Structure formats: C-alpha cells, structure tokens
Amino acid sequence: MTVLAHRTDTLTRDALAVLQPGFEGTTAPDWLLRQVGEGLTAVGLFGRNITSPEQLAALTAQLRTERDDVLVAIDEEGGDVTRLEVRGGSSFPGNLALGAVDDTDLTRGVARELGRRLAECGVNLNWAPSADVNSNPDNPVIGVRSFGADTHLAARHTAAYVQGLQAAGVAACTKHFPGHGDTNVDSHHALPRIDVDLDTLQARELVPFKAAIEAGTKAVMSAHILVPALDPTRPATLSPPILTGLLRGELGYEGLIVTDGMEMHAIAGTYGIERGSVLAIAAGADAICVGGGLADEATVLRLRDALVAAVREGALPEERLADAAARVRALAAWTRGARPDAQPEGSRASGIGLTAARRAVLVTGSTKPLTAPYVATLAPVANIAVGDETPWGVAAELAELLPGTEAGVFPEGSGAEDVLAAAGDRTVVAVVRDAHRHPWMTEALDALVAARPDTVVVEMGLPRARPRGALYIATHGASRVCGRAAAEVIAGV
C-alpha cells in the first residue's frame, strides 16, 4: 500500500470512528454492518429501534458480530425520556422526581438499576444524565429532565447518577454543556441564547458539570446554545473557547465530548450538518451524534466525506481528527473491559423505580374515596426529546385500582365545558403537564374547580402553578411509575 493510500484509509476510518449515526428498523441493516466493519465505532439507538429487551439484546449482538467493542448509545434518561420502554412508559422516575426526594443514595441506586437493564441488553453508552439547572421555569425542553433549580442539588444528584450508571458498566454522557436550563427556546427548532455573565455561569450552570467530571463521567454532550459571555458568535457545539478552552482547559476534562443531534435545527438550519460536523470536531468535539431524523447510509457517507475533505483542504487539522477518533476508541475499549460492581442483595426485585416515584409525590388537600372517576388528560404538544409515542398520565393505572374508571384526552383548545360534558356526574381527575406554561390549561383547571370543587388535579410536569382542586398531586414527572404513584394516592391504597 502506498503512503497516500494508507493515509486515505486512516483518514476514512478516523472519520467513520467519530460518527454516532442512527438507523431505521429493529435489526441492523446491511449498510450499517458494512460501515461498522469499515471503521464505524458507534451506533445510536432510538425508540423506533426497540420493541423488547430480548429484541434489543439480539440487535446489539448482531452489531458486535462486526466488532466486539462497538459503542451502542441510547438516550435513556428514565422518566419522561425513555427509549427502552418507549411504548409503555418508564419503570423509573426522571430527574426532577429524584431531585424532589433529594436522596443521593436513591438516585445512585436508580441509575445503577437502569444501567443494569441497559447493560443486559448490550447498550454501553447512555446519553444521560441531564445536568442542566432548570433556572428558567418556562424552559420548553428541559423542565422535569433537570434535577431542579437549585445548583448544588443538581450537582450532587448528577454525580450520584454518573456513579450509579457507570457502576453498571455503562458509560454516562452528562449533558447539555455548558447548561441548557436558562433557555426559553427548544434547540430542536431554533438556536437558544443564554445572556448571563461569567460569574453566573461559574456559580450556576457549570457547577453540576464540575461534579460530573469529578465523579468520572466518561462522556459529556455539548448543547446547541449560544452563550455570548463565552463565545459571541458560535453555539457551544461549534465553539473552540467553550469545548477546548473551557471544558478541556479550565475544567480539565479528558473524556469523550459528544455533540447533541446535528440534525437539530439550531445547527442544521444555520450551518448544515456537514459544515457543522467539521466545525464541531475542529472546536474540540470527538463524536458526532446524528440519526434522530437522518438515519441512512447516505448521511454517514456525506459526513465521512466532509470530514476527510476538510482535512485535505486544511480546514480541519488531521491531528484533531485523529485525536477525536482515538478518544472514541478509548471509550469503546473501556466499555469492553468494564466489570459491573457487585449489585446490592435483592435490588433487582426491590422495585426501586416505583419506590422513588412514591417518595417524590407531593400531596395537598384531601378527598373522599372515589368510585369510577373520569380522568381528563389535558395534553400539551410533547417536545421532540420526550416524543409523543410514549403514553403518560394516570388513567390506565387508576383503572386497575378503581374498575369502571373512564378517561378522555383533551388537546390544546379544549375547555372545562368539554371535560364536564364527557365526565357527566363522575368526579373529575384532571391530569396536566406544565400547567404554568399553558394558559388554556390553567383556564380549564380554574373553570373545572369552580364548577366541581371536588375535582382532583394531578400535575405531572413542573409544579409551578398554584395547587387547585380538593386534592392536588404533584408527581414531578410523567413516567409510568409516577402515574402509578399518583393513582395510589387517589385510590387511597
């Protein structure tokens, strides 16, 4: 092989190594297996790829027929954002519920059990936890995905989550650096901007990431957000001052830096995914996450070729691409050699997720025992990170405890009159999600409670609106176990 041919082959393999693409289907397509054989080192999984733990284990085994150290990544936060249980709802509460309990041993245990389930299915990189401090309660994309608005609470639970997940042999990817909590725009749709000074960033946003680094997080995910105090021109994912200067230099982080999804509009709509990917690697990122919306071989080849061309044209230093690829391979080697810590006796059967959800419930008021109520779910449009395919609410769980329960879903634009017409003379259980962010929802609740003072209100998002109803329940999340915990309170069991 000539020197030029060898260099070309090395560049191509390095360019493939830094990609984390997705795909369609529940088995690995031929093109994906071929690219893994040619140097692709990581694959991202989404809800569309998973039907059961058994199917997922077979899929990851199929990928490892091509290379035994392939990184199989997933966005499994537990709580509202679940891929492992996308069709039924998560067996674990999310971050806000864990923060509400504020027991770091519990958070560590939940993450450890979640990691065990992922590892059993062959998943070894989890794009979690969210270390964002939810300082803006109107944030449309973080909310219950954050441990809370208190910086130090978020920091100690981020560290506990990282420790628990990695104790199971699954690499944690702490996100969204340098902090997505003070935004009022979803980066799936546009480029958010955080206008705070450096002192605020140091005292608030960066503290949980420092805790994660001290806890040994194997990966950090960048945010597609503009932070002028750090870089006035480029979002964090594409910013050398943020990724190389701050994260690598000032914070001393040596692990893998992963981008958030490059097809998100904050990047794709302003830079394009090819140029954005080149700029991200040049800025200090090591792995390009793409595949939530773009999931085919053509996308992989486009990005591979864009990175190779950038090196040849001098837009991307060859050493930077090689360093990024080496960091990906180093994490792959860690996961292959990782040995889970011994699991506490009986923890598999302990139902730690439901236990945590029960502890997170906040109850105001009281009500008489109900028989066959009407559950009215006032449903906002779900953000893309959560998705609209995962069921949420209390209707199914309450029907198990109170036979004869009926239910209906009421989208934006619905009012109290619609609920009352459907409920008849049954007691109404009104279920909401972030009522404080949706005026139509708060208006409907006010009218419901005025017409029916015995109305039960269940808030499954951020509990910012004032308590309403004879019984008010805040679950701090909308996972299946949060719904179960609320249903138990309503049914008096």
BELCOR-V57030 format. One record per residue. N is the residue number from 0. RES is the residue in one letter. OMEGA is omega in whole degrees, -180 to 180 (* if undefined). D_LAST is the distance of its C-alpha to the last C-alpha in Angstrom with 1 decimal. Layout:
n->N res->RES omega->OMEGA d_last->D_LAST
n->N res->RES omega->OMEGA d_last->D_LAST
This chain:
n->0 res->M omega->178 d_last->72.8
n->1 res->T omega->179 d_last->74.4
n->2 res->V omega->-180 d_last->73.1
n->3 res->L omega->180 d_last->72.2
n->4 res->A omega->179 d_last->70.3
n->5 res->H omega->180 d_last->68.4
n->6 res->R omega->179 d_last->67.5
n->7 res->T omega->179 d_last->66.3
n->8 res->D omega->179 d_last->64.2
n->9 res->T omega->179 d_last->62.7
n->10 res->L omega->-179 d_last->61.9
n->11 res->T omega->-180 d_last->60.3
n->12 res->R omega->178 d_last->58.1
n->13 res->D omega->179 d_last->57.1
n->14 res->A omega->176 d_last->56.3
n->15 res->L omega->-176 d_last->54.1
n->16 res->A omega->-175 d_last->52.4
n->17 res->V omega->-179 d_last->51.1
n->18 res->L omega->174 d_last->49.4
n->19 res->Q omega->-175 d_last->45.7
n->20 res->P omega->172 d_last->45.7
n->21 res->G omega->180 d_last->43.2
n->22 res->F omega->177 d_last->43.9
n->23 res->E omega->173 d_last->42.7
n->24 res->G omega->-178 d_last->41.3
n->25 res->T omega->168 d_last->39.2
n->26 res->T omega->-177 d_last->42.3
n->27 res->A omega->178 d_last->44.9
n->28 res->P omega->-178 d_last->47.8
n->29 res->D omega->-177 d_last->51.4
n->30 res->W omega->-180 d_last->52.3
n->31 res->L omega->178 d_last->49.5
n->32 res->L omega->179 d_last->50.4
n->33 res->R omega->-180 d_last->54.0
n->34 res->Q omega->174 d_last->53.3
n->35 res->V omega->177 d_last->51.3
n->36 res->G omega->-177 d_last->54.4
n->37 res->E omega->175 d_last->56.6
n->38 res->G omega->177 d_last->54.8
n->39 res->L omega->-171 d_last->51.5
n->40 res->T omega->-177 d_last->49.2
n->41 res->A omega->179 d_last->45.8
n->42 res->V omega->177 d_last->43.7
n->43 res->G omega->180 d_last->40.8
n->44 res->L omega->179 d_last->37.9
n->45 res->F omega->-177 d_last->35.8
n->46 res->G omega->-178 d_last->33.1
n->47 res->R omega->-177 d_last->35.8
n->48 res->N omega->-168 d_last->36.8
n->49 res->I omega->174 d_last->33.6
n->50 res->T omega->-179 d_last->31.9
n->51 res->S omega->176 d_last->30.5
n->52 res->P omega->-179 d_last->30.8
n->53 res->E omega->178 d_last->33.4
n->54 res->Q omega->-180 d_last->35.4
n->55 res->L omega->178 d_last->35.3
n->56 res->A omega->178 d_last->36.5
n->57 res->A omega->179 d_last->39.3
n->58 res->L omega->-180 d_last->40.2
n->59 res->T omega->176 d_last->40.5
n->60 res->A omega->178 d_last->42.5
n->61 res->Q omega->179 d_last->44.8
n->62 res->L omega->-176 d_last->45.4
n->63 res->R omega->170 d_last->46.3
n->64 res->T omega->179 d_last->49.0
n->65 res->E omega->174 d_last->51.0
n->66 res->R omega->-171 d_last->50.3
n->67 res->D omega->-179 d_last->48.0
n->68 res->D omega->-179 d_last->47.3
n->69 res->V omega->175 d_last->46.2
n->70 res->L omega->176 d_last->43.5
n->71 res->V omega->-172 d_last->40.6
n->72 res->A omega->-180 d_last->38.7
n->73 res->I omega->177 d_last->35.5
n->74 res->D omega->-176 d_last->33.6
n->75 res->E omega->179 d_last->30.2
n->76 res->E omega->-165 d_last->28.5
n->77 res->G omega->180 d_last->25.0
n->78 res->G omega->-175 d_last->22.7
n->79 res->D omega->-177 d_last->24.4
n->80 res->V omega->180 d_last->27.7
n->81 res->T omega->173 d_last->27.3
n->82 res->R omega->180 d_last->30.0
n->83 res->L omega->-179 d_last->28.7
n->84 res->E omega->-173 d_last->25.7
n->85 res->V omega->-175 d_last->27.3
n->86 res->R omega->-178 d_last->26.4
n->87 res->G omega->-176 d_last->22.7
n->88 res->G omega->-171 d_last->21.6
n->89 res->S omega->174 d_last->21.5
n->90 res->S omega->-177 d_last->19.4
n->91 res->F omega->172 d_last->20.1
n->92 res->P omega->179 d_last->19.7
n->93 res->G omega->-172 d_last->23.0
n->94 res->N omega->-176 d_last->25.3
n->95 res->L omega->178 d_last->24.0
n->96 res->A omega->179 d_last->20.5
n->97 res->L omega->176 d_last->22.3
n->98 res->G omega->179 d_last->24.6
n->99 res->A omega->177 d_last->21.9
n->100 res->V omega->179 d_last->20.6
n->101 res->D omega->174 d_last->24.3
n->102 res->D omega->-175 d_last->24.2
n->103 res->T omega->176 d_last->27.1
n->104 res->D omega->177 d_last->26.3
n->105 res->L omega->179 d_last->23.0
n->106 res->T omega->179 d_last->25.1
n->107 res->R omega->-179 d_last->27.7
n->108 res->G omega->177 d_last->25.3
n->109 res->V omega->-180 d_last->23.7
n->110 res->A omega->179 d_last->27.3
n->111 res->R omega->-180 d_last->28.5
n->112 res->E omega->176 d_last->26.0
n->113 res->L omega->177 d_last->26.7
n->114 res->G omega->178 d_last->30.4
n->115 res->R omega->-180 d_last->30.1
n->116 res->R omega->177 d_last->28.8
n->117 res->L omega->-178 d_last->31.6
n->118 res->A omega->178 d_last->34.2
n->119 res->E omega->179 d_last->33.3
n->120 res->C omega->178 d_last->34.1
n->121 res->G omega->177 d_last->37.4
n->122 res->V omega->-174 d_last->36.5
n->123 res->N omega->175 d_last->38.1
n->124 res->L omega->-179 d_last->38.1
n->125 res->N omega->177 d_last->35.1
n->126 res->W omega->-178 d_last->35.9
n->127 res->A omega->11 d_last->33.3
n->128 res->P omega->169 d_last->32.2
n->129 res->S omega->180 d_last->32.9
n->130 res->A omega->-177 d_last->34.4
n->131 res->D omega->174 d_last->35.0
n->132 res->V omega->-173 d_last->34.4
n->133 res->N omega->-176 d_last->32.9
n->134 res->S omega->177 d_last->35.2
n->135 res->N omega->-176 d_last->35.5
n->136 res->P omega->178 d_last->32.3
n->137 res->D omega->178 d_last->34.0
n->138 res->N omega->-175 d_last->34.5
n->139 res->P omega->-172 d_last->33.9
n->140 res->V omega->-179 d_last->33.6
n->141 res->I omega->175 d_last->32.0
n->142 res->G omega->-176 d_last->29.2
n->143 res->V omega->176 d_last->25.9
n->144 res->R omega->177 d_last->28.2
n->145 res->S omega->175 d_last->29.4
n->146 res->F omega->177 d_last->27.8
n->147 res->G omega->-178 d_last->28.7
n->148 res->A omega->179 d_last->31.6
n->149 res->D omega->-174 d_last->32.5
n->150 res->T omega->-173 d_last->35.3
n->151 res->H omega->172 d_last->34.8
n->152 res->L omega->179 d_last->31.0
n->153 res->A omega->-178 d_last->31.8
n->154 res->A omega->-176 d_last->34.6
n->155 res->R omega->179 d_last->32.7
n->156 res->H omega->173 d_last->29.9
n->157 res->T omega->180 d_last->32.5
n->158 res->A omega->-180 d_last->34.3
n->159 res->A omega->-180 d_last->31.2
n->160 res->Y omega->178 d_last->30.3
n->161 res->V omega->-179 d_last->34.0
n->162 res->Q omega->-179 d_last->34.1
n->163 res->G omega->-179 d_last->31.0
n->164 res->L omega->-177 d_last->32.1
n->165 res->Q omega->173 d_last->35.6
n->166 res->A omega->178 d_last->34.6
n->167 res->A omega->-180 d_last->33.6
n->168 res->G omega->179 d_last->37.1
n->169 res->V omega->-179 d_last->36.2
n->170 res->A omega->175 d_last->38.2
n->171 res->A omega->174 d_last->36.5
n->172 res->C omega->-175 d_last->38.0
n->173 res->T omega->-173 d_last->37.2
n->174 res->K omega->-2 d_last->37.6
n->175 res->H omega->-172 d_last->39.0
n->176 res->F omega->5 d_last->42.0
n->177 res->P omega->177 d_last->43.1
n->178 res->G omega->-174 d_last->39.9
n->179 res->H omega->-170 d_last->38.6
n->180 res->G omega->-176 d_last->36.3
n->181 res->D omega->180 d_last->38.7
n->182 res->T omega->174 d_last->39.6
n->183 res->N omega->179 d_last->39.1
n->184 res->V omega->177 d_last->40.4
n->185 res->D omega->-177 d_last->38.9
n->186 res->S omega->170 d_last->41.5
n->187 res->H omega->-173 d_last->40.8
n->188 res->H omega->-176 d_last->42.7
n->189 res->A omega->-178 d_last->45.0
n->190 res->L omega->178 d_last->46.2
n->191 res->P omega->-180 d_last->44.1
n->192 res->R omega->177 d_last->46.0
n->193 res->I omega->-178 d_last->45.0
n->194 res->D omega->174 d_last->47.5
n->195 res->V omega->-177 d_last->46.9
n->196 res->D omega->-177 d_last->49.5
n->197 res->L omega->-179 d_last->49.8
n->198 res->D omega->179 d_last->48.5
n->199 res->T omega->178 d_last->45.2
n->200 res->L omega->-179 d_last->44.9
n->201 res->Q omega->-176 d_last->45.6
n->202 res->A omega->-174 d_last->43.2
n->203 res->R omega->-172 d_last->40.3
n->204 res->E omega->-170 d_last->40.4
n->205 res->L omega->-174 d_last->42.2
n->206 res->V omega->179 d_last->40.3
n->207 res->P omega->178 d_last->37.3
n->208 res->F omega->174 d_last->40.0
n->209 res->K omega->179 d_last->42.0
n->210 res->A omega->179 d_last->38.9
n->211 res->A omega->179 d_last->38.4
n->212 res->I omega->178 d_last->42.1
n->213 res->E omega->179 d_last->42.0
n->214 res->A omega->175 d_last->39.0
n->215 res->G omega->-180 d_last->41.2
n->216 res->T omega->-176 d_last->39.8
n->217 res->K omega->-180 d_last->41.9
n->218 res->A omega->174 d_last->42.0
n->219 res->V omega->178 d_last->41.8
n->220 res->M omega->179 d_last->41.5
n->221 res->S omega->178 d_last->43.6
n->222 res->A omega->173 d_last->42.6
n->223 res->H omega->-179 d_last->44.7
n->224 res->I omega->177 d_last->45.1
n->225 res->L omega->179 d_last->48.2
n->226 res->V omega->-173 d_last->48.4
n->227 res->P omega->179 d_last->51.8
n->228 res->A omega->179 d_last->51.8
n->229 res->L omega->179 d_last->51.9
n->230 res->D omega->-175 d_last->53.7
n->231 res->P omega->-173 d_last->54.8
n->232 res->T omega->-174 d_last->55.7
n->233 res->R omega->175 d_last->53.3
n->234 res->P omega->-173 d_last->49.6
n->235 res->A omega->-178 d_last->48.2
n->236 res->T omega->-176 d_last->48.2
n->237 res->L omega->-170 d_last->51.9
n->238 res->S omega->174 d_last->52.9
n->239 res->P omega->179 d_last->55.0
n->240 res->P omega->-178 d_last->54.5
n->241 res->I omega->-176 d_last->50.7
n->242 res->L omega->-178 d_last->50.4
n->243 res->T omega->-177 d_last->53.5
n->244 res->G omega->-176 d_last->54.3
n->245 res->L omega->-174 d_last->50.9
n->246 res->L omega->179 d_last->48.6
n->247 res->R omega->-173 d_last->51.3
n->248 res->G omega->-174 d_last->53.7
n->249 res->E omega->-177 d_last->52.0
n->250 res->L omega->175 d_last->48.6
n->251 res->G omega->-178 d_last->50.3
n->252 res->Y omega->-177 d_last->48.0
n->253 res->E omega->-177 d_last->49.5
n->254 res->G omega->-176 d_last->46.8
n->255 res->L omega->172 d_last->46.4
n->256 res->I omega->-178 d_last->46.3
n->257 res->V omega->175 d_last->44.6
n->258 res->T omega->165 d_last->44.9
n->259 res->D omega->-174 d_last->42.2
n->260 res->G omega->-175 d_last->42.8
n->261 res->M omega->177 d_last->46.5
n->262 res->E omega->175 d_last->46.1
n->263 res->M omega->-169 d_last->44.0
n->264 res->H omega->180 d_last->46.1
n->265 res->A omega->177 d_last->46.5
n->266 res->I omega->-175 d_last->48.9
n->267 res->A omega->-177 d_last->49.8
n->268 res->G omega->-178 d_last->50.6
n->269 res->T omega->-178 d_last->52.9
n->270 res->Y omega->-171 d_last->54.3
n->271 res->G omega->-173 d_last->53.7
n->272 res->I omega->179 d_last->52.0
n->273 res->E omega->179 d_last->55.2
n->274 res->R omega->179 d_last->56.6
n->275 res->G omega->-180 d_last->53.2
n->276 res->S omega->177 d_last->52.8
n->277 res->V omega->-180 d_last->56.3
n->278 res->L omega->-180 d_last->55.7
n->279 res->A omega->179 d_last->52.4
n->280 res->I omega->179 d_last->54.0
n->281 res->A omega->-178 d_last->56.9
n->282 res->A omega->-180 d_last->54.7
n->283 res->G omega->175 d_last->53.1
n->284 res->A omega->-179 d_last->50.2
n->285 res->D omega->-175 d_last->50.2
n->286 res->A omega->-178 d_last->48.1
n->287 res->I omega->178 d_last->47.8
n->288 res->C omega->178 d_last->44.5
n->289 res->V omega->180 d_last->45.2
n->290 res->G omega->176 d_last->43.6
n->291 res->G omega->178 d_last->40.6
n->292 res->G omega->179 d_last->43.0
n->293 res->L omega->-169 d_last->46.2
n->294 res->A omega->-179 d_last->45.8
n->295 res->D omega->-178 d_last->49.2
n->296 res->E omega->-179 d_last->52.2
n->297 res->A omega->178 d_last->54.3
n->298 res->T omega->179 d_last->52.1
n->299 res->V omega->-178 d_last->52.3
n->300 res->L omega->177 d_last->56.1
n->301 res->R omega->-179 d_last->56.5
n->302 res->L omega->176 d_last->54.8
n->303 res->R omega->-176 d_last->56.6
n->304 res->D omega->179 d_last->59.9
n->305 res->A omega->179 d_last->59.2
n->306 res->L omega->178 d_last->58.6
n->307 res->V omega->180 d_last->61.7
n->308 res->A omega->-180 d_last->63.8
n->309 res->A omega->177 d_last->62.8
n->310 res->V omega->-178 d_last->63.9
n->311 res->R omega->-179 d_last->67.2
n->312 res->E omega->179 d_last->67.8
n->313 res->G omega->180 d_last->67.1
n->314 res->A omega->-180 d_last->64.0
n->315 res->L omega->179 d_last->61.7
n->316 res->P omega->-180 d_last->63.1
n->317 res->E omega->-179 d_last->63.1
n->318 res->E omega->179 d_last->62.0
n->319 res->R omega->177 d_last->58.9
n->320 res->L omega->180 d_last->57.9
n->321 res->A omega->179 d_last->58.7
n->322 res->D omega->179 d_last->56.6
n->323 res->A omega->180 d_last->53.6
n->324 res->A omega->180 d_last->53.9
n->325 res->A omega->179 d_last->54.3
n->326 res->R omega->176 d_last->51.1
n->327 res->V omega->-178 d_last->49.2
n->328 res->R omega->178 d_last->50.8
n->329 res->A omega->178 d_last->50.0
n->330 res->L omega->177 d_last->46.3
n->331 res->A omega->179 d_last->46.5
n->332 res->A omega->178 d_last->48.3
n->333 res->W omega->-178 d_last->45.6
n->334 res->T omega->179 d_last->42.8
n->335 res->R omega->-178 d_last->45.0
n->336 res->G omega->-176 d_last->45.4
n->337 res->A omega->176 d_last->42.0
n->338 res->R omega->-178 d_last->40.4
n->339 res->P omega->174 d_last->36.6
n->340 res->D omega->176 d_last->35.8
n->341 res->A omega->-179 d_last->34.3
n->342 res->Q omega->179 d_last->30.5
n->343 res->P omega->-178 d_last->28.4
n->344 res->E omega->175 d_last->27.6
n->345 res->G omega->-174 d_last->24.5
n->346 res->S omega->180 d_last->23.6
n->347 res->R omega->-175 d_last->23.7
n->348 res->A omega->-172 d_last->20.8
n->349 res->S omega->-178 d_last->18.8
n->350 res->G omega->-174 d_last->16.9
n->351 res->I omega->180 d_last->18.4
n->352 res->G omega->179 d_last->17.9
n->353 res->L omega->176 d_last->14.1
n->354 res->T omega->180 d_last->14.2
n->355 res->A omega->-180 d_last->16.6
n->356 res->A omega->178 d_last->14.8
n->357 res->R omega->-178 d_last->11.7
n->358 res->R omega->-177 d_last->14.5
n->359 res->A omega->-176 d_last->16.3
n->360 res->V omega->176 d_last->14.0
n->361 res->L omega->-174 d_last->15.6
n->362 res->V omega->175 d_last->14.1
n->363 res->T omega->179 d_last->16.7
n->364 res->G omega->-179 d_last->16.3
n->365 res->S omega->179 d_last->13.7
n->366 res->T omega->175 d_last->13.3
n->367 res->K omega->177 d_last->12.8
n->368 res->P omega->-177 d_last->10.1
n->369 res->L omega->171 d_last->11.6
n->370 res->T omega->176 d_last->13.1
n->371 res->A omega->178 d_last->14.9
n->372 res->P omega->174 d_last->15.5
n->373 res->Y omega->-179 d_last->18.3
n->374 res->V omega->179 d_last->17.8
n->375 res->A omega->180 d_last->21.1
n->376 res->T omega->177 d_last->21.8
n->377 res->L omega->-164 d_last->24.9
n->378 res->A omega->173 d_last->26.4
n->379 res->P omega->174 d_last->29.2
n->380 res->V omega->-178 d_last->31.7
n->381 res->A omega->174 d_last->30.4
n->382 res->N omega->-172 d_last->32.8
n->383 res->I omega->-179 d_last->34.7
n->384 res->A omega->179 d_last->33.2
n->385 res->V omega->-177 d_last->29.7
n->386 res->G omega->-178 d_last->31.1
n->387 res->D omega->-179 d_last->29.9
n->388 res->E omega->-179 d_last->29.3
n->389 res->T omega->-180 d_last->25.9
n->390 res->P omega->177 d_last->23.0
n->391 res->W omega->180 d_last->20.6
n->392 res->G omega->-179 d_last->18.0
n->393 res->V omega->-171 d_last->14.5
n->394 res->A omega->-177 d_last->15.8
n->395 res->A omega->-179 d_last->15.8
n->396 res->E omega->-179 d_last->12.3
n->397 res->L omega->179 d_last->10.9
n->398 res->A omega->177 d_last->13.2
n->399 res->E omega->-177 d_last->11.8
n->400 res->L omega->-180 d_last->8.4
n->401 res->L omega->-180 d_last->10.5
n->402 res->P omega->-178 d_last->13.9
n->403 res->G omega->176 d_last->16.8
n->404 res->T omega->175 d_last->15.8
n->405 res->E omega->-173 d_last->19.2
n->406 res->A omega->174 d_last->20.3
n->407 res->G omega->178 d_last->23.5
n->408 res->V omega->-175 d_last->25.1
n->409 res->F omega->-178 d_last->27.5
n->410 res->P omega->178 d_last->30.1
n->411 res->E omega->-177 d_last->32.3
n->412 res->G omega->178 d_last->34.2
n->413 res->S omega->179 d_last->31.5
n->414 res->G omega->-179 d_last->30.9
n->415 res->A omega->-179 d_last->28.6
n->416 res->E omega->178 d_last->30.8
n->417 res->D omega->180 d_last->29.9
n->418 res->V omega->-177 d_last->26.2
n->419 res->L omega->178 d_last->26.6
n->420 res->A omega->-180 d_last->29.0
n->421 res->A omega->-175 d_last->26.6
n->422 res->A omega->-175 d_last->23.5
n->423 res->G omega->-179 d_last->25.5
n->424 res->D omega->178 d_last->23.7
n->425 res->R omega->172 d_last->20.1
n->426 res->T omega->-178 d_last->18.0
n->427 res->V omega->168 d_last->18.8
n->428 res->V omega->-177 d_last->16.5
n->429 res->A omega->-176 d_last->19.4
n->430 res->V omega->-176 d_last->19.1
n->431 res->V omega->-179 d_last->22.1
n->432 res->R omega->-178 d_last->23.7
n->433 res->D omega->-178 d_last->26.2
n->434 res->A omega->-178 d_last->26.6
n->435 res->H omega->-179 d_last->29.2
n->436 res->R omega->-173 d_last->31.5
n->437 res->H omega->-178 d_last->31.5
n->438 res->P omega->-180 d_last->33.0
n->439 res->W omega->-178 d_last->32.3
n->440 res->M omega->180 d_last->28.6
n->441 res->T omega->177 d_last->28.7
n->442 res->E omega->179 d_last->30.9
n->443 res->A omega->179 d_last->28.5
n->444 res->L omega->-180 d_last->25.6
n->445 res->D omega->-179 d_last->27.8
n->446 res->A omega->178 d_last->29.0
n->447 res->L omega->-177 d_last->25.6
n->448 res->V omega->177 d_last->24.3
n->449 res->A omega->-179 d_last->27.7
n->450 res->A omega->-178 d_last->27.5
n->451 res->R omega->-178 d_last->23.9
n->452 res->P omega->-180 d_last->22.7
n->453 res->D omega->-180 d_last->19.1
n->454 res->T omega->174 d_last->18.9
n->455 res->V omega->-180 d_last->16.0
n->456 res->V omega->178 d_last->17.7
n->457 res->V omega->177 d_last->16.5
n->458 res->E omega->-177 d_last->19.4
n->459 res->M omega->174 d_last->19.5
n->460 res->G omega->178 d_last->23.0
n->461 res->L omega->-175 d_last->24.8
n->462 res->P omega->-179 d_last->23.3
n->463 res->R omega->179 d_last->26.7
n->464 res->A omega->-179 d_last->26.6
n->465 res->R omega->178 d_last->25.7
n->466 res->P omega->179 d_last->22.2
n->467 res->R omega->173 d_last->22.1
n->468 res->G omega->177 d_last->20.0
n->469 res->A omega->178 d_last->17.9
n->470 res->L omega->-180 d_last->15.1
n->471 res->Y omega->-178 d_last->16.4
n->472 res->I omega->174 d_last->14.7
n->473 res->A omega->-177 d_last->17.1
n->474 res->T omega->-178 d_last->16.3
n->475 res->H omega->177 d_last->19.9
n->476 res->G omega->-173 d_last->20.4
n->477 res->A omega->178 d_last->19.8
n->478 res->S omega->-178 d_last->19.4
n->479 res->R omega->-178 d_last->17.1
n->480 res->V omega->174 d_last->14.8
n->481 res->C omega->176 d_last->14.8
n->482 res->G omega->178 d_last->13.7
n->483 res->R omega->-179 d_last->10.9
n->484 res->A omega->178 d_last->9.8
n->485 res->A omega->-179 d_last->10.3
n->486 res->A omega->179 d_last->8.6
n->487 res->E omega->178 d_last->5.1
n->488 res->V omega->-179 d_last->6.4
n->489 res->I omega->-178 d_last->7.9
n->490 res->A omega->179 d_last->5.6
n->491 res->G omega->180 d_last->3.8
n->492 res->V omega->* d_last->0.0
